[in-house]
Amino acid sequence: MKMLLNDSTGNKSLTHTLSVVAFIVVMVKVIVGGASIVIGSFSYSFGTIDSLSIAAILGPVLGAYVARRYTETNAPQEDSGSKPNDGKE
Protein backbone atom coordinates (compact mmCIF):
# COMPACT_ATOMS: atom_id res chain seq x y z
CA MET A 1 0.00 0.00 0.00
CA LYS A 2 3.00 2.31 0.23
CA MET A 3 3.26 2.50 -3.56
CA LEU A 4 -0.21 4.02 -4.10
CA LEU A 5 -0.54 7.63 -5.23
CA ASN A 6 -2.61 10.16 -3.33
CA ASP A 7 -5.72 11.54 -5.01
CA SER A 8 -6.89 15.16 -4.77
CA THR A 9 -8.36 14.57 -1.30
CA GLY A 10 -5.04 13.25 0.02
CA ASN A 11 -6.18 9.63 0.39
CA LYS A 12 -4.33 6.66 -1.09
CA SER A 13 -6.14 5.61 -4.27
CA LEU A 14 -5.72 2.45 -6.31
CA THR A 15 -7.82 3.76 -9.20
CA HIS A 16 -5.78 6.97 -9.36
CA THR A 17 -2.55 4.95 -9.38
CA LEU A 18 -3.84 2.61 -12.12
CA SER A 19 -5.01 5.59 -14.20
CA VAL A 20 -1.63 7.28 -14.02
CA VAL A 21 0.28 4.07 -14.80
CA ALA A 22 -2.01 3.21 -17.74
CA PHE A 23 -1.66 6.73 -19.14
CA ILE A 24 2.14 6.61 -18.86
CA VAL A 25 2.28 3.18 -20.54
CA VAL A 26 0.14 4.39 -23.44
CA MET A 27 2.14 7.61 -23.84
CA VAL A 28 5.47 5.75 -23.86
CA LYS A 29 4.09 3.33 -26.45
CA VAL A 30 2.87 6.25 -28.61
CA ILE A 31 6.19 8.10 -28.33
CA VAL A 32 8.46 5.13 -29.08
CA GLY A 33 6.04 3.47 -31.53
CA GLY A 34 7.80 2.51 -34.74
CA ALA A 35 11.29 3.05 -33.31
CA SER A 36 13.87 0.31 -33.22
CA ILE A 37 17.02 -0.36 -31.22
CA VAL A 38 20.02 -2.08 -32.79
CA ILE A 39 22.97 -3.06 -30.62
CA GLY A 40 25.43 -5.25 -32.49
CA SER A 41 23.50 -8.29 -33.69
CA PHE A 42 20.58 -7.60 -31.30
CA SER A 43 17.63 -5.75 -32.79
CA TYR A 44 14.35 -4.82 -31.11
CA SER A 45 11.54 -2.97 -32.81
CA PHE A 46 8.78 -1.25 -30.85
CA GLY A 47 5.45 -1.81 -32.53
CA THR A 48 2.89 0.92 -32.98
CA ILE A 49 -0.26 1.16 -30.92
CA ASP A 50 -3.65 1.59 -32.55
CA SER A 51 -6.68 3.47 -31.27
CA LEU A 52 -8.55 0.28 -30.33
CA SER A 53 -5.71 -0.76 -28.03
CA ILE A 54 -5.60 2.70 -26.45
CA ALA A 55 -9.36 2.58 -25.86
CA ALA A 56 -9.09 -0.95 -24.43
CA ILE A 57 -6.40 0.15 -21.98
CA LEU A 58 -7.58 3.62 -20.96
CA GLY A 59 -11.36 3.17 -21.21
CA PRO A 60 -11.99 0.82 -18.28
CA VAL A 61 -9.28 2.32 -16.07
CA LEU A 62 -10.34 5.93 -16.51
CA GLY A 63 -14.00 4.89 -16.36
CA ALA A 64 -13.41 3.27 -12.97
CA TYR A 65 -11.62 6.37 -11.73
CA VAL A 66 -14.39 8.72 -12.89
CA ALA A 67 -17.08 6.44 -11.43
CA ARG A 68 -15.29 6.33 -8.06
CA ARG A 69 -14.89 10.11 -7.99
CA TYR A 70 -18.55 10.59 -8.92
CA THR A 71 -19.65 8.17 -6.21
CA GLU A 72 -17.48 9.87 -3.59
CA THR A 73 -18.83 13.33 -4.36
CA ASN A 74 -22.50 12.32 -4.60
CA ALA A 75 -22.71 9.76 -1.79
CA PRO A 76 -24.35 10.99 1.41
CA GLN A 77 -21.79 11.66 4.10
CA GLU A 78 -22.34 9.89 7.40
CA ASP A 79 -21.65 11.68 10.64
CA SER A 80 -19.33 9.36 12.53
CA GLY A 81 -20.17 10.87 15.91
CA SER A 82 -23.94 10.38 15.80
CA LYS A 83 -25.91 7.31 16.82
CA PRO A 84 -28.26 5.64 14.36
CA ASN A 85 -31.87 6.68 14.83
CA ASP A 86 -33.93 3.57 15.42
CA GLY A 87 -37.14 5.45 16.26
CA LYS A 88 -36.70 5.09 20.03
CA GLU A 89 -35.99 8.34 21.79
C-alpha positions as a Python dict, from the first residue, in 0.01 Angstrom:
ca = {
    (1, 'M'): (0, 0, 0),
    (2, 'K'): (300, 231, 23),
    (3, 'M'): (326, 250, -356),
    (4, 'L'): (-21, 402, -410),
    (5, 'L'): (-54, 763, -523),
    (6, 'N'): (-261, 1016, -333),
    (7, 'D'): (-572, 1154, -501),
    (8, 'S'): (-689, 1516, -477),
    (9, 'T'): (-836, 1457, -130),
    (10, 'G'): (-504, 1325, 2),
    (11, 'N'): (-618, 963, 39),
    (12, 'K'): (-433, 666, -109),
    (13, 'S'): (-614, 561, -427),
    (14, 'L'): (-572, 245, -631),
    (15, 'T'): (-782, 376, -920),
    (16, 'H'): (-578, 697, -936),
    (17, 'T'): (-255, 495, -938),
    (18, 'L'): (-384, 261, -1212),
    (19, 'S'): (-501, 559, -1420),
    (20, 'V'): (-163, 728, -1402),
    (21, 'V'): (28, 407, -1480),
    (22, 'A'): (-201, 321, -1774),
    (23, 'F'): (-166, 673, -1914),
    (24, 'I'): (214, 661, -1886),
    (25, 'V'): (228, 318, -2054),
    (26, 'V'): (14, 439, -2344),
    (27, 'M'): (214, 761, -2384),
    (28, 'V'): (547, 575, -2386),
    (29, 'K'): (409, 333, -2645),
    (30, 'V'): (287, 625, -2861),
    (31, 'I'): (619, 810, -2833),
    (32, 'V'): (846, 513, -2908),
    (33, 'G'): (604, 347, -3153),
    (34, 'G'): (780, 251, -3474),
    (35, 'A'): (1129, 305, -3331),
    (36, 'S'): (1387, 31, -3322),
    (37, 'I'): (1702, -36, -3122),
    (38, 'V'): (2002, -208, -3279),
    (39, 'I'): (2297, -306, -3062),
    (40, 'G'): (2543, -525, -3249),
    (41, 'S'): (2350, -829, -3369),
    (42, 'F'): (2058, -760, -3130),
    (43, 'S'): (1763, -575, -3279),
    (44, 'Y'): (1435, -482, -3111),
    (45, 'S'): (1154, -297, -3281),
    (46, 'F'): (878, -125, -3085),
    (47, 'G'): (545, -181, -3253),
    (48, 'T'): (289, 92, -3298),
    (49, 'I'): (-26, 116, -3092),
    (50, 'D'): (-365, 159, -3255),
    (51, 'S'): (-668, 347, -3127),
    (52, 'L'): (-855, 28, -3033),
    (53, 'S'): (-571, -76, -2803),
    (54, 'I'): (-560, 270, -2645),
    (55, 'A'): (-936, 258, -2586),
    (56, 'A'): (-909, -95, -2443),
    (57, 'I'): (-640, 15, -2198),
    (58, 'L'): (-758, 362, -2096),
    (59, 'G'): (-1136, 317, -2121),
    (60, 'P'): (-1199, 82, -1828),
    (61, 'V'): (-928, 232, -1607),
    (62, 'L'): (-1034, 593, -1651),
    (63, 'G'): (-1400, 489, -1636),
    (64, 'A'): (-1341, 327, -1297),
    (65, 'Y'): (-1162, 637, -1173),
    (66, 'V'): (-1439, 872, -1289),
    (67, 'A'): (-1708, 644, -1143),
    (68, 'R'): (-1529, 633, -806),
    (69, 'R'): (-1489, 1011, -799),
    (70, 'Y'): (-1855, 1059, -892),
    (71, 'T'): (-1965, 817, -621),
    (72, 'E'): (-1748, 987, -359),
    (73, 'T'): (-1883, 1333, -436),
    (74, 'N'): (-2250, 1232, -460),
    (75, 'A'): (-2271, 976, -179),
    (76, 'P'): (-2435, 1099, 141),
    (77, 'Q'): (-2179, 1166, 410),
    (78, 'E'): (-2234, 989, 740),
    (79, 'D'): (-2165, 1168, 1064),
    (80, 'S'): (-1933, 936, 1253),
    (81, 'G'): (-2017, 1087, 1591),
    (82, 'S'): (-2394, 1038, 1580),
    (83, 'K'): (-2591, 731, 1682),
    (84, 'P'): (-2826, 564, 1436),
    (85, 'N'): (-3187, 668, 1483),
    (86, 'D'): (-3393, 357, 1542),
    (87, 'G'): (-3714, 545, 1626),
    (88, 'K'): (-3670, 509, 2003),
    (89, 'E'): (-3599, 834, 2179),
}
